[in-house]
Structure formats: C-alpha cells, structure tokens
Amino acid sequence: MKSFGWIVQQTDACKVDDELLEQSSLARAGQRLVELAVLIRAVEPVLALIVSGLLMSLAFVQPAFAQTPGGNVFGGNDQTLGNGVREAIKWGRNLLFLLGIVGIGWGTFNLMTEKAWGRQMMGGLLCLGFGGVVSLVYSFSQGNAVNLDTDLGR
C-alpha cells in the first residue's frame, strides 16, 4: 500500500485547477496522460523482470539454435556477411559525402546571411574527409589497388 500512496502523491504534485479541468477536455486528457505515465513509471521494474524472464525462458526452450552451423541467418552462403558489410560501407560513404556537401552549403548560406557558419563548414569538411577514408576502405574491400599519382598530372 505504500507504493500506491507514492503514486497518488506523484499525481497530486502536478495537479491542475479543478475549474480548468471542468472547462477543458484537453486539460483532462493531459491529466490522464500524466497519471498513466506515473503509473507506468511505478510498474516499470516489474515489467522489466517479466520481460527478462520471458526472454530467458525462450532461450532455454531451444538452446541448440546457437550451435547450428550455417543456419538460416546467412542462407548457407559465407559471402553474404562480407557483401552486407561492403554495402554498408558503400552507403555510409555516400551518406558522408552528401552530408559534407549539405554542411558546406549550409555554412555558405549562413556566411552570406551573416550568421554563425564555422561549425557547419567544419562539419561538412570533416564529413567529406571521413567519407574519403571510408571510400579508401571500400576500395580495399573490393580488392582494388589505390594508385597514388606522384607525377601530379605530368
């Protein structure tokens, strides 16, 4: 019963005028949402114990799934994981380049409108630089050699 008193005390801490509750349906809905949030917060440890117990019981039902070689996760193909990592690197590289271009564009716009622009430019340049590093890693993962042009175009 002590915890029930705590719930009532917490809901009384954010009490709204009775006159406002009578006039506004939105205030009544807000009051109910606050009471529901306090109730969920009070029941949260019990819910965590129940969910963790359910997950542990599922792990004890079929413990052999962890030991099956070549399961259904990768479809029996050992190249699937490598292809997925290469695709993730490619998407990350493209996203970094786009974020760099957007950051530099945003910084340029802020510079022209006389607002703070340094962080946007720095973020854009860092995204472009890190995108270059990720592009190099992607080239290595594809098995391509990266040639360094020391002639500088001669």
N, C-alpha and C positions, 0 to 999 in steps of 0.2 A: 504493500500500500504506500510505502514511502516514495517509490518511483512514480506512482500515479499523482501524488501530491506535487512532485517536481514538474510533471507535465503541466498540471494546472497552473503552477507558479510561472512557468515559462510562457504559457499562452496569455496569462494576465499581464506580463511585462510589456506586451505590445498591444494593449487594449486601445480600442478606438471609441470615441464618444458614442453613446447609445443613440443620440439624436441623429448622428451621421449614418449609423448603421440602419436606422429606420428609413432614412431618405434614399440611400444609395445602394443599389443592388451590387454595384462594383465593389463597394466597401465591404459588403457582406461576403462576397466571393473571395476577396483578398483576405479577410479574417479567417475564412475556412481553409484557404491555402496555407496560411501561417500555422494554423492548428495542425494541419496534416503534416507539414514539414517538421514541426516539433515532435509529433508522434513518430514519424519515420526515424528521426534522429534518436529517439529513445529506444526504438526497437532495432536499430542498426546492428548492435553486437550480436543479438540473437539471430538475425538474418544472415550475418556473416558466418556464424557457426553452422547454421543449417545448410547453406550453400557449400561450404567447405566439406561438410560431412557427406553431402550428396556426391560431390566430385571425387572424394576418396572412395566412396562405395562403388562408383563407376570404374575406378582404377583397379579395384580388387576383383571385379566381375570378369574382366578379360585382360589379365596382366600379360598374356603372351603376345599381344599385338605389338609390343615394343621390340620383341626379339625376332619378328618375322623379317627375313632378308628380302629385299626387293619388293616391298609392299606396294600398295596401290597409290602411295603418295606421289611417286615419280613415274608411275606407269611401267615400271620394269626397265626404263631406259636410263642409263647412267649419265647421259649427256643432258638430260632435262634440267638438272640443277645448274650446270655451267651455262646453258643457254639462258636460263632465267636471270642469272647474275649478270651476264653480258647485256641483256635487255634492260635490266635495272640501271646499269651503269650508263647505257646509251640515253635512257630517258632522263637520268639525273644530269648528264652532260648538257642535253638540250635545254632542260629547265634552268640550269645555271646560266647558260648563255642568254636565254630570254630574260631572266631576272636581272642580269647585268645590263642588258640594253634598256630595260624599263627603268632601272635605277639611275642610269646615266641620263636618260631622257627626263625623268622626274627632277633630278638635280639641276639639269639645264633649265627646265621650266621655272623651278624655284629661284635660280640665279637671275633669270630675266624678270621675274616678278618681285625681286628684292626680298626674298625670304631666305631662311636658313637652307643651305644647299650642300654643305660639306659632307654630312653623313650619307646623303643619298648618293653622291658621287663616289665616296669611298666604298659604300656597299656595292654599288654597281661595278666598280673596278675589282673589288675582291671577288665578286661572283664571276666575272669574266676570267680572272686569273685562276681561280679554283676550277672553273669549267675547262680551262686549258689543261690543267693537271689531270682532271678526270678524262679528258679526251685522250691524253697520252696513255693513261691506264687502259682505256678502251681499245686503243690501237695495239697495245701489248697483248691484251686478252684475245684479240682477233688473230694474233700471230704475225702481225705486220711489223716490219722494221721501220723505225722512225729515223729518217736520214736528217742529219744536221748539215745545212748548207753553209759551209765555211767560206765559199767563194763570194758570197753576198751578191749573187746575180751576175758575176762576170763570165 
